[in-house]
């Protein structure tokens, strides 16, 4: 172990510390971008569409009630959507995979819940036009 410390040079230590600090840079950028979207004056609206047709729009900003909306896609297929204060989720669905139900609550612009078998989409939109579509893809 003594040989290891003798092999290290002062610039090696500085370089390692610099690289460790740079590794936290993406977290800082992410936090900065998220804080930009937290505008106080924007109004968030949940837009529910079935087969690309708007079924209902619900204002989430300032909402204090809890209510359920049943969306009937066909005779056997339906989704129950629950609005709880300023967030929304699909409470139950008759689709087989239940991915839309397991997605959970959404509340920020750009977030979506998709029930592919029923062609149902719940999307949060902001009146300021800003969305959180800042997903980095390769």
C-alpha positions in Angstrom: 0.0 0.0 0.0 3.0 2.3 0.6 4.0 1.9 -3.0 0.6 3.2 -4.1 0.9 6.5 -2.3 4.4 7.0 -3.6 3.1 6.6 -7.2 0.5 9.3 -6.8 1.6 12.8 -7.8 -0.1 16.0 -6.7 -1.7 16.5 -10.1 -3.2 13.0 -9.9 -5.1 14.0 -6.8 -6.2 17.3 -8.3 -7.4 15.5 -11.5 -9.4 12.9 -9.5 -11.1 15.6 -7.4 -11.9 17.6 -10.5 -13.4 14.6 -12.2 -15.5 13.8 -9.2 -16.8 17.4 -9.0 -17.6 17.3 -12.8 -19.6 14.1 -12.3 -22.2 16.1 -10.3 -22.6 18.6 -13.2 -25.6 16.8 -14.8 -27.5 16.8 -11.5 -27.0 20.6 -11.2 -28.2 21.1 -14.8 -31.3 19.0 -14.2 -32.2 20.9 -11.0 -31.7 24.2 -12.8 -34.0 23.2 -15.7 -36.7 21.9 -13.3 -36.7 25.1 -11.3 -37.3 27.1 -14.5 -40.5 25.2 -15.1 -41.9 25.9 -11.7 -43.6 29.1 -12.8 -46.1 30.6 -10.3 -48.4 32.2 -12.9 -48.9 29.3 -15.3 -52.1 27.2 -15.3 -51.9 23.4 -15.8 -54.6 21.6 -17.6 -55.2 17.9 -18.0 -56.3 17.1 -21.5 -58.0 13.7 -21.9 -58.1 12.3 -25.5 -59.5 9.1 -26.9 -58.4 8.2 -30.5 -56.9 11.8 -30.9 -60.2 13.5 -30.0 -60.4 15.6 -26.9 -62.9 14.2 -24.5 -62.4 16.5 -21.5 -60.1 19.3 -20.3 -59.6 19.7 -16.5 -57.9 22.6 -14.9 -55.5 21.3 -12.3 -54.0 24.5 -11.0 -56.0 25.6 -8.0 -58.1 22.5 -8.0 -59.1 21.4 -4.5 -61.7 18.7 -5.2 -61.5 15.0 -5.8 -63.6 13.5 -8.5 -63.8 10.5 -10.8 -64.4 10.5 -14.5 -65.5 7.4 -16.4 -64.4 7.2 -20.0 -66.2 4.5 -22.0 -64.3 3.5 -25.0 -66.6 0.7 -26.1 -69.3 -1.5 -24.6 -66.8 -3.6 -22.6 -63.9 -1.2 -22.3 -63.7 1.8 -19.9 -61.2 3.7 -17.8 -61.9 5.5 -14.5 -59.8 8.6 -14.1 -59.4 10.3 -10.7 -58.6 13.9 -10.2 -57.2 14.6 -6.8 -56.4 18.2 -6.0 -53.7 19.3 -8.6 -52.9 15.8 -9.9 -54.5 13.1 -12.0 -54.2 9.4 -12.6 -56.0 6.4 -14.1 -57.6 4.7 -11.2 -58.8 1.6 -13.0 -59.0 0.3 -16.6 -60.4 -2.8 -18.3 -57.2 -3.3 -20.4 -55.2 -6.4 -19.8 -51.7 -4.9 -19.2 -52.7 -2.2 -16.6 -49.6 -0.1 -17.5 -51.8 3.1 -17.4 -53.0 2.3 -13.9 -49.5 1.6 -12.6 -48.1 4.9 -14.0 -49.6 6.7 -11.0 -50.3 10.3 -10.5 -49.0 13.0 -12.9 -49.1 16.8 -12.2 -46.4 18.6 -14.2 -46.6 19.9 -17.8 -45.4 17.4 -20.4 -46.2 14.3 -18.3 -48.5 11.7 -19.9 -50.4 8.6 -19.1 -51.2 6.4 -22.1 -53.6 3.4 -22.3 -52.6 2.0 -25.6 -55.3 -0.7 -25.9 -58.0 2.0 -25.5 -56.2 4.7 -27.4 -56.6 7.0 -24.3 -54.0 9.7 -23.4 -54.0 11.9 -20.4 -51.6 14.8 -20.8 -50.7 17.8 -18.6 -50.4 21.0 -20.6 -49.5 24.5 -19.4 -51.0 27.7 -20.7 -47.5 29.2 -20.9 -46.6 26.6 -23.6 -43.8 25.2 -21.5 -43.5 21.5 -21.2 -41.0 19.2 -19.5 -40.0 17.5 -22.8 -36.4 18.0 -21.9 -35.7 14.3 -22.0 -32.3 13.5 -23.3 -32.3 10.8 -25.8 -29.5 9.2 -27.8 
